[in-house]
Amino acid sequence: MPTKTLQIPTADGQADAFAAFPDGGERHPGVLMYPDGFGIRPVLREMACELAGHGYYVLVPNLFYRHGPTPVIELPDHIGEDVRPAIFAKLMPLIEAHTANRVLTDADAYLRFLTTQPEVGTGPVAVTGYCIGGLLAIRTAAAHPDQVAAVAGFHSPAGAAGPDVLSRLTARIHLGHAEGDLTPEALGKLNQVLDAAAVDYTSEIYPGTIHGFTMSDTDAFNPAALQRHWDRLLPLLRGTLWQG
């Protein structure tokens, strides 16, 4: 599986990124994959490579490049509950500094870079994300309705995008929520907003999960939920990015 470490020109500098794509020299649909707040690390590289193995060029940017290259903060091999408070004490200032304006200017740069790579085809792209990355994926899709055909977010605060952003979505959507993050009542309110937007979506709570369930390097990891995530994501991409 070919991989690259790349530099993406942005309005505020250079964002380092990881890309994975199929071998063979052909062009493939592009997927912008936003990581969770812990950023690019082995588990994200593995997930990008797995997705690329299904026929996609997958680009994973360093969300917090303004604060330094990957790794922006040092992480242990396993992010257990005992170390999370100290890690989040370092992460929260970075997350709070990542304003909606920064998200959108970065999204412009990421999509421009993705769609001009020689391994990427000329059709629409998809955006997917985990944790805060899911919120960024929603904002990106809403800002680029002509480019983004599919968007997916997992254990993400998608509702934090707000009705104004959600109502601008035109892409097909899948949202996979952690049971520990969202009550059935909150899910119902979120889905009402998506209903009002008249978009094609699925939005569901993954049973028995807590926040971060896709990430195998955390205590939240749930193998069955990770498989459910692939079972939802892959058909979404096949149905929107492949022609014929």
C-alpha positions, -999 to +999 in steps of 0.1 A: +000+000+000+017+032-011+018+060+015+031+095+016+039+122+041+029+155+025+028+193+031-005+211+023-002+248+016-028+267+036-036+303+043-016+301+076+014+280+065+020+243+057-001+215+072+016+182+073-005+152+063-006+115+057-019+099+025-026+063+016-038+050-018-040+019-039-010+008-059-011+005-097-009+041-110-047+045-115-068+074-103-093+068-074-120+087-056-107+110-029-116+109+008-106+136+033-103+119+067-102+141+097-086+125+128-098+127+163-083+152+187-053+130+194-042+134+158-022+114+133-007+083+149-004+046+140-041+038+145-051+066+121-025+055+095-038+019+098-074+031+093-064+052+063-046+023+047-075+000+053-099+024+036-074+030+008-074-008+002-110-005-009-101+018-037-097+053-023-071+080-020-072+089+017-058+122+030-054+127+067-043+162+077-027+174+110-055+195+124-033+215+147-004+222+123-003+258+135+011+245+168+037+222+152+041+191+131+028+156+139+030+146+167+019+180+181+019+164+216+036+132+226+012+103+231+017+069+247+012+037+227-021+032+245-042+061+257-057+048+289-080+065+313-051+072+336-034+094+311-063+111+294-067+140+319-030+151+313-033+147+276-066+167+274-050+195+295-026+199+266-051+193+238-080+216+249-061+249+242-054+236+207-091+226+202-104+259+216-081+278+192-094+259+162-121+283+154-149+278+128-131+303+105-099+282+107-118+250+100-133+265+068-101+281+055-083+248+062-110+228+045-106+249+014-069+241+013-074+204+021-100+199-007-080+219-032-049+198-025-068+165-024-086+171-058-053+181-075-033+150-066-024+129-097-038+097-080-072+113-075-101+111-100-122+140-112-154+131-095-169+141-062-151+134-029-161+122+006-153+136+040-152+115+071-141+122+107-138+109+142-146+128+174-140+165+167-130+154+132-166+144+126-177+179+134-151+193+110-164+169+083-199+182+087-187+218+084-166+210+054-194+192+036-218+221+043-193+246+029-186+226-002-219+211-014-207+209-051-176+189-042-186+167-012-210+138-021-207+119+012-199+127+048-196+105+078-189+112+115-182+087+143-185+094+180-186+131+170-204+161+184-222+166+150-251+184+166-227+211+177-226+222+141-260+238+147-291+239+126-278+266+103-249+244+092-268+211+092-295+226+070-270+234+043-259+198+039-266+182+005-243+152+008-254+117+018-247+113+055-239+087+081-235+095+118-225+068+142-230+080+177-215+065+209-242+054+234-223+073+261-224+106+241-260+109+230-293+102+246-322+089+225-339+122+230-309+142+218-306+118+188-343+125+180-337+163+180-306+159+158-325+137+133-354+162+132-329+188+119-316+164+093-352+156+083-360+192+078-329+196+056-344+168+034-310+150+031-304+113+026-290+102+060-286+076+086-280+086+122-278+060+149-265+051+183-240+022+182-251-001+211-228-006+240-203+021+230-185+050+247-168+080+231-139+069+210-151+034+202-133+032+168-098+039+182-079+007+190-053+025+210-078+037+237-097+021+265-129+031+246-122+007+217-151-016+207-142-041+180-178-048+171-185-011+168-154-006+146-167-032+122-202-016+123-184+016+113-169-001+082-202-017+074-218+017+073-190+037+058-180+015+028-215+012+013-219+050+017-187+056-003-195+030-029-230+045-034-217+081-039-182+081-053-182+053-079-197+059-113-214+031-133 
